C-alpha cells in the first residue's frame, strides 16, 4: 500500500506566489530602478526550494 501524501501548499509558498503576482503589475518600495527587487528574488527562491522538497 502506498503512503498517504498531503498536497497542501504551505502558507509562505502561497504568499511568495502572491508577491510574484503583485510584482507583475506594480513595484514595491524596495524595487530598484533597474527592475531587480530583493523581495521578488526571495519569493522566487522560496518557491524553487519548495518545489525541490515537495512530497509529490
C-alpha positions in Angstrom: 0.0 0.0 0.0 1.3 3.5 -0.9 1.9 6.1 1.8 -0.6 8.9 2.1 0.7 12.2 0.7 -0.8 15.6 1.5 -1.0 18.1 -1.3 -1.4 21.3 0.6 0.7 24.3 -0.3 2.4 25.9 2.7 1.3 29.5 3.5 4.7 31.0 2.9 4.8 29.5 -0.6 1.3 30.9 -1.3 2.5 34.3 0.0 5.5 34.1 -2.3 3.2 33.5 -5.3 1.1 36.5 -4.3 4.3 38.6 -4.2 5.3 37.5 -7.7 1.8 38.3 -9.0 2.0 41.8 -7.4 5.3 42.5 -9.0 3.9 41.6 -12.4 1.7 44.7 -12.3 3.3 47.1 -9.7 6.6 47.9 -8.0 7.2 47.9 -4.3 9.2 50.4 -2.3 12.3 48.1 -2.4 12.4 47.7 -6.2 15.5 49.1 -7.8 15.2 51.3 -10.9 16.9 48.5 -12.9 13.9 46.3 -12.2 15.6 44.0 -9.6 13.9 43.5 -6.3 15.2 41.6 -3.3 11.7 40.8 -2.2 10.9 39.2 -5.6 14.2 37.3 -5.6 13.4 35.9 -2.2 9.9 34.9 -3.3 11.3 33.1 -6.3 13.9 31.3 -4.3 11.3 30.1 -1.7 9.2 28.6 -4.5 12.1 26.9 -6.1 13.3 25.4 -2.8 9.8 24.2 -2.0 9.5 22.5 -5.5 12.7 20.6 -4.8 11.5 19.2 -1.5 7.7 18.8 -2.0 6.5 15.2 -1.5 4.7 14.8 -4.9 
